[in-house]
Amino acid sequence: MRNTYFMFKILRQRILITLAFALSFLCSVAQNAVVKGVISDDAGDPVENVVVRGTDFDRQTISDEHGHFTITVPAGREIKLFFQHLSHKDTLLTFNLKAQETLRVNVLMHTIGERLEAVNIQGATTTGYVQVNPKLTFQLPSPTGGMESLIKMLPGTSSTNELSSQYNVRGGNFDENLVFVNGIQIYRPFLVRNAQQEGMSFINSDLTGSVMFSAGGFDAKYGDKMSSVLDVLYKEPTQFGGSISASLLGATAHAEGKVKNFSFLIGARFKSNAYLLKSMETHGNYKPRFFDTQFLLKWDLTPKLSVSLLGNVSYNYYLFQPDSISTKYGSVGTSEMLRAFYEGQEVDRYQNYLGGLTFQYKPDERNQYRLILSSYYAKESETYDILAQYWLNEIHMGGDGETEIGDALGYGSYLEHARNHLTSVVSAANLEGTHKLPRNKLEWGVKAQNEYIRDHITEWIMIDSSGYTLPYIPTTPGEIVMPGDPARILDFGEDNFLKTSNTLNTWRFTGYVQDTWKIDSDTLNRFTLVGGLRLHYWTYSPKEVTVSPRLAFLYKPRWKQKWTFSLRTGLYYQPAFYREMRLPDGSLNHDIRSQRSVQIVAGSEYLFKLWRRPFKFTAEAYYKYLDRLITYNVNNVQIVYSGVNNATGYAAGIDLRLSGEFVRGLESWFR
């Protein structure tokens, strides 16, 4: 009896424990809900291998080959589901479900690179804008890194220097490209001569959320340049996160997060390309150090009003102590060798600071206003004294088949000296508005900008070669040098001597208005028409007021194939900045006029599936007539302008690009 009693007691305990677990499980199920559905792309095809996860609860799933997914979520409160796929834009959806509720949804994920009317990225509504995936910068090996390494691979762009982040677009130079970060214009350094001095790109890939690029024919809402526009938006964090990376060329780190109505992005970068510079043709001691830190802070003061602060502090230091160089050049029959040995050093410093305060007011879903107050400060110095002694020899083939160094063709020395210092401050106030009407969208903006530049230049070259010396200063008043005398009276000339000081303090006033009409047919076609007008006035040239009309037409037939056609045209002015107006003798040209370009761009896009993966073919034909051009010389990355409008020209061509997942999960392209 006693054994039976104990067995009954143990059995009763086990039944109670089982009931408790069952009750706990039923209560847990009762507090949950289910979200299920289908994920498709812009072409209506299912997307597999999409990661679906909660942002504030620890559950996730993956869509199957038919795009189907099912996930259990907490009930009775607001939850967010994050949909992520490498070749599609990240999507975030918000739900608030009741207990035991099952919700069926159809999720649309936009293919990276396609322009859709349902997506509004900085108001770009026509083809001709390429959306670049910032994540690809981490998969692309590049000595410069940054977003520009991807831009250089887009149609219409080129670069002749892998150490530089600068790029040329359809016949233009570095100064013809617009770059915006969160609506604030970014400027190139003034005094940089060589790519190894340049440092890092302003754009921090760790902080980048979206990137738009146009190689020409862009809208009136963007500024006054003749080649391209790069429009970058930094991320808006939804949760805490961060990253750290390091290599032989430097290190990066960033942190992000959101607390209630406050979000932050902070990034720091350090770069030293001394490891690469060891392979340069000129041997010596290279000590470059580049550092910057950026942050973006945002406060949602009310549901309708928000304020954000973008900041950047950059310090670049470049020390170069050359030692020697030995190089050969010439043809098979005649070749020569140049050898040089150096003394001295070059020390360059570039300090840049940027602050931008943005107020955004959105009274309703149709209207939005934005006020941007920004200031850019740069302090640059370039100092060097380098003495070189060189020998130029013939090279000929010896009897044993080995090359031999022959007699000297020339020898001598030269001394380069520079003490250049530049300070620039560019401050701007920009007010913009967007109004969504039933069949069109109206955008407008006005901007006032002050530019203060103080420039002190002292640089010269002393050449002492066999047979002559530059410069030669007579020691005796009235001394006459006979023709053929080795000592010829020559001054430095524009390439040998420059000493000047300039101070510039001017204002620019710009404005634009742009309207986008969407004309939808119930039968076959879909049309979008974008028209805009841009004005510019500069107090330095009070007689010149530029007016730039621009027009873009988009035709999207409702065929089974996903085709899009566009035609863009407009008048583009590029008012001179400080370097364009500086004459070879260092003075400023007060009669300088804006460079001008008439552009016509015809393009098409075709979206298709190959191997059940998304692909895109893009083609653009362009023609640009250019006049009132300011001629220039390029040495590495330094542009030296003539300071006068003395040329005309044109640029024409066809750009083709095929992009897609040639390797699953990795975007690639041919151009």
C-alpha positions as CSV (number, residue, x, y, z in Angstrom):
1,M,0.0,0.0,0.0
2,R,2.8,2.4,0.9
3,N,4.5,1.8,-2.5
4,T,1.2,2.4,-4.3
5,Y,0.7,5.7,-2.4
6,F,4.2,7.0,-3.4
7,M,3.7,5.9,-7.0
8,F,0.4,7.8,-7.2
9,K,2.0,10.9,-5.6
10,I,4.9,10.9,-8.2
11,L,2.4,10.4,-11.0
12,R,0.3,13.3,-9.8
13,Q,3.4,15.6,-9.6
14,R,4.4,14.7,-13.2
15,I,0.8,15.4,-14.5
16,L,0.8,18.8,-12.7
17,I,4.2,19.7,-14.2
18,T,3.0,18.7,-17.7
19,L,-0.2,20.7,-17.3
20,A,1.9,23.7,-16.2
21,F,4.1,23.5,-19.3
22,A,1.1,23.1,-21.5
23,L,-0.6,26.0,-20.0
24,S,2.5,28.2,-20.3
25,F,2.8,27.1,-24.0
26,L,-0.8,27.9,-24.6
27,C,-0.5,31.3,-23.0
28,S,2.6,32.0,-25.1
29,V,0.8,31.1,-28.2
30,A,-2.1,33.2,-27.2
31,Q,0.2,36.2,-27.0
32,N,1.6,35.7,-30.5
33,A,0.4,36.4,-34.1
34,V,1.5,35.2,-37.5
35,V,2.6,37.2,-40.5
36,K,2.8,35.3,-43.8
37,G,2.9,36.3,-47.4
38,V,4.8,36.5,-50.7
39,I,7.8,38.7,-51.6
40,S,8.1,39.8,-55.2
41,D,10.3,42.2,-57.2
42,D,9.4,45.1,-59.5
43,A,8.8,42.7,-62.4
44,G,6.4,40.7,-60.3
45,D,8.7,37.7,-59.9
46,P,9.2,36.0,-56.5
47,V,12.3,36.8,-54.6
48,E,13.9,33.9,-52.7
49,N,16.5,33.9,-49.9
50,V,15.1,37.1,-48.4
51,V,16.0,37.4,-44.7
52,V,12.9,38.4,-42.7
53,R,13.6,39.4,-39.1
54,G,12.2,41.4,-36.3
55,T,14.0,44.6,-35.3
56,D,13.0,44.4,-31.6
57,F,12.4,40.7,-31.1
58,D,14.7,37.7,-31.8
59,R,13.0,35.8,-34.6
60,Q,13.7,35.4,-38.3
61,T,13.0,33.3,-41.3
62,I,14.0,33.1,-45.0
63,S,11.7,33.2,-48.1
64,D,11.6,30.1,-50.2
65,E,12.0,29.8,-54.0
66,H,8.4,30.9,-54.5
67,G,8.9,34.0,-52.3
68,H,6.7,32.6,-49.5
69,F,7.5,33.3,-45.9
70,T,5.9,32.7,-42.5
71,I,7.1,34.3,-39.2
72,T,5.6,34.4,-35.7
73,V,5.5,37.8,-34.1
74,P,4.5,39.3,-30.7
75,A,0.9,40.5,-30.5
76,G,-0.6,43.4,-28.8
77,R,2.1,45.9,-29.6
78,E,3.8,47.6,-32.5
79,I,6.5,45.5,-34.2
80,K,8.7,46.0,-37.2
81,L,9.8,43.4,-39.8
82,F,13.0,44.0,-41.7
83,F,13.3,42.4,-45.2
84,Q,16.9,42.2,-46.6
85,H,18.3,40.9,-49.8
86,L,21.7,41.7,-51.4
87,S,20.3,42.7,-54.8
88,H,17.2,44.6,-53.6
89,K,16.6,47.6,-51.5
90,D,16.1,46.9,-47.8
91,T,12.4,47.2,-46.7
92,L,10.9,47.9,-43.3
93,L,7.3,47.2,-42.5
94,T,5.4,48.0,-39.3
95,F,2.5,45.9,-37.8
96,N,0.3,45.8,-34.7
97,L,-1.6,42.5,-34.6
98,K,-4.0,41.0,-32.1
99,A,-3.4,37.8,-30.3
100,Q,-3.7,34.7,-32.6
101,E,-4.2,36.9,-35.6
102,T,-2.8,35.8,-39.0
103,L,-2.0,38.6,-41.5
104,R,-1.3,37.9,-45.2
105,V,0.8,40.5,-46.9
106,N,2.4,41.0,-50.3
107,V,5.8,42.6,-50.0
108,L,7.4,44.5,-52.9
109,M,11.2,44.8,-52.8
110,H,12.7,47.2,-55.3
111,T,15.6,46.0,-57.5
112,I,18.7,48.1,-56.9
113,G,19.3,50.4,-59.8
114,E,15.7,50.7,-61.2
115,R,13.8,53.9,-61.3
116,L,10.2,53.6,-60.2
117,E,7.5,56.1,-59.8
118,A,6.7,54.7,-56.3
119,V,10.2,55.6,-55.2
120,N,11.3,59.2,-54.7
121,I,15.0,59.7,-54.2
122,Q,15.9,63.3,-54.1
123,G,13.2,64.1,-56.6
124,A,14.8,62.2,-59.5
125,T,12.0,60.8,-61.6
126,T,13.7,60.2,-65.0
127,T,16.1,57.7,-66.3
128,G,19.7,58.8,-66.4
129,Y,20.1,58.5,-62.7
130,V,22.0,55.4,-61.5
131,Q,21.3,54.2,-58.0
132,V,24.6,52.8,-56.6
133,N,24.6,50.2,-53.8
134,P,26.9,51.5,-51.1
135,K,27.5,47.9,-49.9
136,L,29.5,47.2,-53.0
137,T,32.3,49.5,-51.8
138,F,33.2,46.9,-49.2
139,Q,33.5,44.2,-51.9
140,L,35.6,46.3,-54.4
141,P,39.3,46.4,-53.8
142,S,40.6,50.0,-54.3
143,P,43.5,52.0,-53.0
144,T,41.2,55.0,-52.4
145,G,38.1,53.2,-51.2
146,G,35.0,55.3,-50.9
147,M,32.1,55.7,-53.2
148,E,34.1,57.2,-56.0
149,S,35.8,53.9,-56.7
150,L,32.3,52.7,-57.8
151,I,31.5,55.9,-59.7
152,K,34.6,55.5,-61.8
153,M,33.2,52.2,-63.2
154,L,29.9,53.7,-64.3
155,P,29.2,54.6,-68.0
156,G,30.6,57.9,-69.0
157,T,33.1,58.2,-66.2
158,S,36.9,57.7,-66.4
159,S,40.0,58.2,-64.3
160,T,43.7,58.1,-65.1
161,N,45.0,57.9,-61.5
162,E,44.1,55.0,-59.3
163,L,45.4,56.8,-56.2
164,S,42.9,59.7,-56.6
165,S,39.2,59.8,-55.8
166,Q,38.6,62.3,-58.6
167,Y,36.9,61.3,-61.9
168,N,36.2,62.8,-65.3
169,V,32.7,62.6,-66.9
170,R,32.1,62.8,-70.6
171,G,35.0,65.1,-71.5
172,G,34.8,67.3,-68.4
173,N,37.4,67.8,-65.7
174,F,37.3,67.2,-61.9
175,D,35.9,70.7,-61.2
176,E,32.8,70.1,-63.4
177,N,31.3,67.5,-61.0
178,L,28.7,68.3,-58.3
179,V,28.8,66.4,-55.1
180,F,26.1,66.7,-52.4
181,V,25.9,65.0,-49.0
182,N,22.5,65.4,-47.4
183,G,21.8,68.4,-49.6
184,I,25.1,70.2,-48.7
185,Q,27.7,70.8,-51.5
186,I,31.1,69.3,-51.0
187,Y,34.3,71.0,-52.4
188,R,37.7,69.7,-53.6
189,P,41.0,70.8,-52.0
190,F,42.6,73.7,-53.8
191,L,46.4,73.1,-53.4
192,V,46.6,69.4,-54.0
193,R,49.0,68.6,-56.9
194,N,49.5,64.8,-56.7
195,A,47.1,62.0,-55.9
196,Q,49.3,60.7,-53.1
197,Q,48.6,64.1,-51.3
198,E,44.9,63.9,-51.7
199,G,43.9,61.8,-48.7
200,M,40.4,60.4,-48.4
201,S,37.2,61.0,-50.1
202,F,34.7,63.1,-48.1
203,I,32.0,60.4,-48.4
204,N,32.2,57.9,-45.6
205,S,30.9,54.5,-46.9
206,D,30.1,53.3,-43.4
207,L,27.5,56.1,-43.0
208,T,26.1,56.0,-46.5
209,G,22.5,55.0,-47.1
210,S,21.7,55.8,-50.7
211,V,23.7,57.2,-53.7
212,M,22.4,58.7,-56.9
213,F,24.6,59.6,-59.9
214,S,23.9,61.3,-63.2
215,A,26.5,61.6,-66.0
216,G,24.6,64.5,-67.6
217,G,21.2,66.0,-68.4
218,F,20.3,66.3,-64.7
219,D,17.4,68.3,-63.2
220,A,17.2,72.0,-62.5
221,K,17.1,71.4,-58.8
222,Y,20.8,70.5,-58.8
223,G,23.5,73.1,-59.1
224,D,25.4,74.8,-61.9
225,K,28.0,72.4,-63.3
226,M,28.5,71.0,-66.8
227,S,29.3,67.3,-66.3
228,S,27.7,65.3,-63.5
229,V,26.0,65.2,-60.1
230,L,26.6,62.8,-57.2
231,D,23.8,62.9,-54.6
232,V,24.5,61.0,-51.3
233,L,22.2,60.6,-48.4
234,Y,23.5,59.2,-45.1
235,K,21.6,56.6,-43.2
236,E,18.8,57.0,-40.6
237,P,19.5,54.4,-38.0
238,T,16.7,52.2,-36.7
239,Q,18.7,50.3,-34.1
240,F,22.1,50.2,-32.4
241,G,25.1,49.0,-34.4
242,G,28.6,49.6,-35.4
243,S,31.7,48.3,-37.3
244,I,35.5,48.3,-37.1
245,S,37.8,47.4,-40.0
246,A,41.6,47.7,-40.5
247,S,44.1,47.0,-43.3
248,L,47.7,47.9,-44.2
249,L,46.3,51.2,-45.6
250,G,44.4,52.4,-42.5
251,A,41.4,51.7,-40.3
252,T,37.7,52.8,-40.0
253,A,35.1,52.6,-37.3
254,H,31.5,53.7,-36.9
255,A,28.6,53.6,-34.5
256,E,24.9,54.2,-35.0
257,G,21.8,54.0,-33.0
258,K,18.4,55.4,-32.1
259,V,16.8,56.4,-28.8
260,K,13.2,57.5,-29.0
261,N,13.2,60.6,-31.2
262,F,17.0,60.9,-31.4
263,S,19.3,59.1,-33.8
264,F,23.1,59.3,-34.3
265,L,25.7,58.3,-36.9
266,I,29.4,58.7,-36.0
267,G,32.3,57.6,-38.1
268,A,36.1,57.9,-37.9
269,R,38.7,57.0,-40.5
270,F,42.5,56.9,-40.7
271,K,44.5,56.3,-43.8
272,S,48.2,56.1,-44.6
273,N,49.1,55.0,-48.1
274,A,52.9,54.9,-47.4
275,Y,52.8,51.1,-48.1
276,L,51.7,51.8,-51.7
277,L,54.0,54.8,-52.3
278,K,57.0,52.6,-51.7
279,S,56.6,51.4,-55.2
280,M,56.6,54.9,-56.8
281,E,59.2,55.6,-59.4
282,T,60.7,58.4,-57.2
283,H,62.3,56.7,-54.2
284,G,62.2,58.4,-50.9
285,N,60.6,58.7,-47.5
286,Y,56.8,59.0,-47.8
287,K,54.9,59.8,-44.6
288,P,51.3,60.6,-45.4
289,R,48.7,60.7,-42.6
290,F,45.0,61.4,-43.2
291,F,42.3,61.4,-40.5
292,D,38.7,62.5,-40.4
293,T,35.6,62.1,-38.3
294,Q,32.0,62.7,-39.3
295,F,28.7,62.6,-37.5
296,L,25.0,63.0,-38.3
297,L,22.7,63.8,-35.4
298,K,18.9,64.0,-35.8
299,W,16.1,65.0,-33.5
300,D,12.4,64.5,-34.3
301,L,11.1,67.5,-32.3
302,T,7.5,66.9,-33.2
303,P,5.8,64.6,-35.7
304,K,6.0,67.4,-38.2
305,L,9.4,69.0,-37.4
306,S,12.8,67.6,-37.3
307,V,16.4,69.0,-37.1
308,S,19.7,67.3,-38.1
309,L,23.3,68.3,-37.8
310,L,26.0,67.1,-40.1
311,G,29.6,67.6,-39.1
312,N,33.0,66.8,-40.5
313,V,36.6,67.4,-39.2
314,S,39.4,66.4,-41.5
315,Y,43.2,66.7,-41.1
316,N,45.6,65.6,-43.8
317,Y,49.4,65.7,-43.4
318,Y,51.8,64.8,-46.2
319,L,55.6,64.6,-45.7
320,F,57.9,63.6,-48.6
321,Q,61.7,63.5,-48.5
322,P,62.8,62.4,-52.0
323,D,66.0,60.4,-52.5
324,S,66.5,59.4,-56.1
325,I,64.9,58.4,-59.4
326,S,66.1,56.3,-62.3
327,T,63.9,55.9,-65.4
328,K,64.4,54.8,-69.0
329,Y,62.4,56.0,-72.0
330,G,62.6,56.2,-75.8
331,S,62.2,53.8,-78.7
332,V,63.9,50.5,-79.6
333,G,66.5,52.2,-81.7
334,T,67.1,55.2,-79.4
335,S,66.7,55.0,-75.6
336,E,67.9,57.2,-72.8
337,M,68.2,57.1,-69.1
338,L,67.5,59.9,-66.6
339,R,69.0,59.7,-63.1
340,A,68.5,62.3,-60.4
341,F,69.4,62.6,-56.7
342,Y,67.5,64.9,-54.4
343,E,67.9,66.9,-51.2
344,G,65.2,68.6,-49.2
345,Q,61.6,67.8,-48.4
346,E,57.9,68.7,-49.0
347,V,55.4,69.3,-46.2
348,D,51.7,69.8,-46.9
349,R,48.8,70.3,-44.6
350,Y,45.1,70.4,-45.4
351,Q,42.5,71.0,-42.7
352,N,38.8,71.0,-43.5
353,Y,35.7,71.6,-41.4
354,L,32.1,71.3,-42.4
355,G,28.9,72.0,-40.4
356,G,25.4,71.7,-41.8
357,L,22.2,72.3,-39.8
358,T,18.9,71.2,-41.5
359,F,15.4,72.0,-40.4
360,Q,12.7,69.9,-42.1
361,Y,9.0,70.8,-41.6
362,K,6.3,68.5,-43.0
363,P,2.8,69.9,-42.2
364,D,1.1,67.1,-44.1
365,E,1.8,64.3,-46.6
366,R,1.7,66.6,-49.6
367,N,3.9,69.5,-48.5
368,Q,7.4,69.6,-47.2
369,Y,9.9,72.5,-46.5
370,R,13.6,72.3,-45.7
371,L,16.0,75.0,-44.5
372,I,19.8,74.1,-44.7
373,L,22.4,76.3,-43.0
374,S,25.9,75.2,-43.9
375,S,29.5,76.4,-43.6
376,Y,32.7,75.0,-45.1
377,Y,36.2,76.1,-43.8
378,A,39.5,75.0,-45.3
379,K,43.0,75.9,-44.3
380,E,45.7,74.6,-46.7
381,S,49.4,75.0,-46.9
382,E,52.0,73.7,-49.3
383,T,55.7,74.2,-48.5
384,Y,58.7,72.6,-50.2
385,D,62.4,73.1,-51.0
386,I,63.8,70.4,-53.2
387,L,67.2,70.4,-54.9
388,A,67.7,67.9,-57.7
389,Q,70.9,67.0,-59.6
390,Y,70.3,65.0,-62.7
391,W,72.2,63.2,-65.5
392,L,70.8,62.2,-68.9
393,N,72.6,59.4,-70.7
394,E,72.3,57.4,-73.9
395,I,71.7,53.7,-73.6
396,H,73.0,51.3,-76.2
397,M,73.4,47.5,-76.6
398,G,76.8,46.1,-75.8
399,G,78.6,43.2,-77.6
400,D,77.4,40.7,-75.0
401,G,73.8,41.7,-75.4
402,E,73.7,43.7,-72.2
403,T,72.7,47.3,-72.1
404,E,75.4,49.9,-71.4
405,I,75.2,53.5,-70.3
406,G,76.8,55.8,-72.8
407,D,78.1,59.4,-72.7
408,A,76.1,62.1,-70.9
409,L,73.7,64.1,-73.1
410,G,73.1,66.6,-70.4
411,Y,73.4,67.3,-66.7
412,G,72.5,70.0,-64.3
413,S,70.4,70.8,-61.3
414,Y,67.3,72.6,-60.3
415,L,65.7,73.9,-57.1
416,E,62.0,74.0,-56.5
417,H,60.6,76.3,-53.8
418,A,57.0,77.0,-52.6
419,R,55.3,78.7,-49.7
420,N,51.6,78.6,-50.6
421,H,48.9,79.2,-48.1
422,L,45.1,79.3,-48.8
423,T,42.1,79.9,-46.5
424,S,38.6,79.5,-47.8
425,V,35.2,79.8,-46.1
426,V,31.9,79.0,-48.0
427,S,28.7,79.7,-46.1
428,A,25.2,79.1,-47.5
429,A,21.5,79.3,-46.5
430,N,19.2,77.2,-48.7
431,L,15.4,77.1,-48.5
432,E,13.5,74.4,-50.4
433,G,9.9,73.3,-50.8
434,T,8.1,70.3,-52.3
435,H,4.3,70.2,-53.0
436,K,2.6,67.0,-54.2
437,L,-0.5,67.9,-56.3
438,P,-3.0,65.5,-57.8
439,R,-1.2,65.0,-61.1
440,N,2.2,66.7,-60.6
441,K,4.8,67.6,-58.1
442,L,6.2,71.1,-57.7
443,E,9.7,71.8,-56.3
444,W,11.4,75.1,-55.7
445,G,14.4,76.5,-53.9
446,V,16.4,79.7,-53.2
447,K,19.9,79.9,-52.0
448,A,22.3,82.6,-50.8
449,Q,26.0,81.8,-50.6
450,N,29.0,83.8,-49.4
451,E,32.6,82.9,-50.5
452,Y,35.6,84.3,-48.7
453,I,39.0,83.2,-50.1
454,R,42.5,84.4,-49.1
455,D,45.4,83.1,-51.1
456,H,49.1,83.7,-50.8
457,I,51.4,82.2,-53.4
458,T,55.1,82.2,-53.6
459,E,56.7,79.5,-55.8
460,W,59.7,79.5,-58.2
461,I,62.0,77.1,-60.0
462,M,65.8,77.7,-60.4
463,I,67.4,75.7,-63.2
464,D,71.2,75.4,-63.6
465,S,71.8,73.2,-66.6
466,S,74.6,72.8,-69.1
467,G,74.8,75.9,-71.2
468,Y,72.2,78.1,-69.5
469,T,70.8,79.2,-66.2
470,L,67.2,80.2,-65.4
471,P,66.8,82.9,-64.3
472,Y,69.8,85.0,-65.0
473,I,70.0,88.4,-63.4
474,P,72.7,90.8,-64.8
475,T,75.1,91.9,-62.1
476,T,76.2,95.1,-63.9
477,P,73.7,97.8,-64.9
478,G,73.4,98.0,-68.6
479,E,75.2,94.7,-69.2
480,I,74.6,93.3,-72.7
481,V,74.6,89.6,-73.4
482,M,75.6,88.7,-76.9
483,P,73.6,86.0,-78.9
484,G,75.0,82.6,-78.2
485,D,76.3,83.5,-74.8
486,P,75.6,80.6,-72.4
487,A,74.2,83.1,-69.9
488,R,71.1,84.4,-71.5
489,I,68.9,87.0,-69.8
490,L,65.6,85.2,-69.1
491,D,63.0,85.8,-66.5
492,F,61.2,83.0,-64.6
493,G,58.1,83.1,-66.9
494,E,54.7,81.9,-65.9
495,D,56.0,78.4,-65.3
496,N,59.0,79.4,-63.2
497,F,58.0,82.2,-60.9
498,L,54.7,83.2,-59.3
499,K,54.2,85.5,-56.3
500,T,50.8,87.0,-55.6
501,S,48.2,87.6,-52.9
502,N,44.5,87.6,-53.5
503,T,41.5,88.2,-51.3
504,L,38.0,87.4,-52.6
505,N,34.7,88.1,-50.8
506,T,31.6,87.6,-53.0
507,W,28.0,86.5,-52.9
508,R,26.0,84.2,-55.1
509,F,22.2,84.0,-55.3
510,T,20.5,81.1,-57.0
511,G,17.0,79.8,-57.4
512,Y,15.1,77.1,-59.2
513,V,11.6,75.9,-59.9
514,Q,10.8,72.4,-61.2
515,D,7.6,70.6,-62.0
516,T,7.0,66.9,-62.6
517,W,3.9,65.9,-64.5
518,K,2.7,62.3,-64.6
519,I,0.5,61.4,-67.5
520,D,-1.0,57.9,-67.2
521,S,-3.0,56.3,-70.0
522,D,-5.6,53.7,-69.2
523,T,-4.7,51.7,-72.3
524,L,-1.0,51.5,-73.3
525,N,1.5,54.1,-72.1
526,R,2.9,56.0,-69.1
527,F,4.5,59.4,-69.5
528,T,6.5,61.6,-67.2
529,L,7.5,65.2,-68.1
530,V,10.0,67.1,-65.9
531,G,10.5,70.8,-66.7
532,G,12.6,73.2,-64.7
533,L,14.3,76.6,-64.7
534,R,17.4,77.7,-62.8
535,L,18.8,81.2,-62.2
536,H,22.2,82.4,-61.0
537,Y,23.6,85.8,-60.1
538,W,27.1,86.5,-58.8
539,T,28.2,89.8,-57.3
540,Y,31.7,89.4,-58.9
541,S,30.1,89.6,-62.4
542,P,27.2,91.9,-61.8
543,K,26.4,92.2,-65.5
544,E,25.8,88.4,-65.9
545,V,22.6,86.7,-64.9
546,T,22.3,83.1,-66.2
547,V,19.0,81.4,-66.9
548,S,19.1,77.6,-67.4
549,P,16.0,75.9,-68.8
550,R,16.0,72.1,-68.5
551,L,13.5,69.5,-69.8
552,A,13.2,65.7,-69.4
553,F,10.7,63.3,-71.0
554,L,10.1,59.7,-69.8
555,Y,8.2,57.2,-71.8
556,K,7.4,53.8,-70.1
557,P,5.3,51.5,-72.4
558,R,3.3,48.8,-70.7
559,W,4.8,46.0,-72.7
560,K,5.5,42.6,-71.4
561,Q,9.2,43.5,-71.4
562,K,10.2,46.2,-68.9
563,W,11.4,49.0,-71.2
564,T,11.9,52.7,-70.3
565,F,12.9,55.5,-72.8
566,S,14.0,59.0,-72.0
567,L,15.0,62.2,-73.6
568,R,16.7,65.0,-71.6
569,T,18.0,68.4,-72.8
570,G,18.9,71.7,-71.2
571,L,21.2,74.6,-71.0
572,Y,24.0,74.3,-68.3
573,Y,26.1,77.1,-67.0
574,Q,29.2,76.8,-64.8
575,P,30.0,80.1,-63.1
576,A,33.7,80.4,-62.4
577,F,35.0,79.6,-58.9
578,Y,38.3,81.0,-57.6
579,R,40.8,78.8,-59.6
580,E,39.0,79.3,-62.9
581,M,39.3,83.1,-62.7
582,R,43.0,83.2,-61.7
583,L,45.3,84.3,-64.5
584,P,48.8,82.7,-65.0
585,D,50.4,85.8,-63.3
586,G,48.2,85.2,-60.2
587,S,45.9,88.2,-60.7
588,L,42.1,87.7,-61.1
589,N,40.1,88.2,-64.3
590,H,37.3,90.6,-63.6
591,D,35.7,90.0,-67.0
592,I,35.4,86.2,-66.6
593,R,32.1,84.7,-67.8
594,S,30.3,81.4,-67.0
595,Q,31.2,78.4,-69.1
596,R,28.2,77.1,-71.0
597,S,27.0,73.8,-72.3
598,V,23.9,72.7,-74.3
599,Q,23.2,69.0,-73.7
600,I,21.0,66.4,-75.3
601,V,20.8,62.9,-73.9
602,A,18.7,60.0,-75.2
603,G,18.5,56.9,-73.1
604,S,16.8,53.6,-72.5
605,E,16.6,50.9,-69.9
606,Y,15.6,47.2,-70.2
607,L,14.9,45.0,-67.2
608,F,14.9,41.2,-67.7
609,K,15.5,37.9,-65.9
610,L,18.4,35.7,-66.7
611,W,19.0,32.4,-64.7
612,R,16.1,33.6,-62.6
613,R,18.1,36.6,-61.5
614,P,17.5,40.3,-62.2
615,F,19.5,42.1,-64.9
616,K,19.4,45.5,-66.4
617,F,20.7,46.9,-69.7
618,T,21.2,50.6,-70.0
619,A,22.1,52.6,-73.1
620,E,22.6,56.4,-73.5
621,A,23.7,58.5,-76.4
622,Y,24.8,62.1,-75.7
623,Y,25.9,65.3,-77.4
624,K,27.3,68.4,-75.6
625,Y,28.1,71.6,-77.3
626,L,30.5,73.7,-75.2
627,D,31.4,77.4,-75.5
628,R,33.0,80.1,-73.4
629,L,35.4,77.4,-72.1
630,I,38.3,78.3,-69.8
631,T,41.3,76.3,-71.1
632,Y,43.6,74.6,-68.6
633,N,46.6,72.3,-68.1
634,V,46.4,69.1,-66.0
635,N,49.4,67.8,-64.1
636,N,48.4,64.7,-62.1
637,V,45.4,66.0,-60.2
638,Q,46.3,69.7,-60.3
639,I,44.3,71.9,-62.8
640,V,45.9,75.2,-63.8
641,Y,43.5,77.4,-65.7
642,S,44.2,80.1,-68.2
643,G,41.7,82.4,-66.5
644,V,40.0,83.5,-69.7
645,N,37.1,82.3,-71.8
646,N,39.0,81.3,-74.9
647,A,37.7,78.1,-76.3
648,T,34.7,76.1,-77.7
649,G,34.2,72.4,-78.0
650,Y,31.9,69.4,-78.0
651,A,31.6,66.0,-76.5
652,A,29.6,63.1,-78.0
653,G,29.4,59.4,-77.4
654,I,27.4,56.3,-76.5
655,D,27.5,54.6,-73.1
656,L,26.3,51.0,-72.7
657,R,26.1,49.0,-69.4
658,L,24.9,45.5,-68.5
659,S,24.5,44.8,-64.8
660,G,23.1,42.0,-62.7
661,E,23.9,39.0,-60.6
662,F,26.3,37.1,-62.9
663,V,27.4,35.4,-59.7
664,R,24.4,34.8,-57.4
665,G,24.2,37.3,-54.6
666,L,26.9,39.6,-56.0
667,E,26.1,42.5,-58.4
668,S,28.5,42.8,-61.4
669,W,28.5,44.8,-64.6
670,F,30.1,45.3,-68.0
671,R,30.3,48.8,-69.6
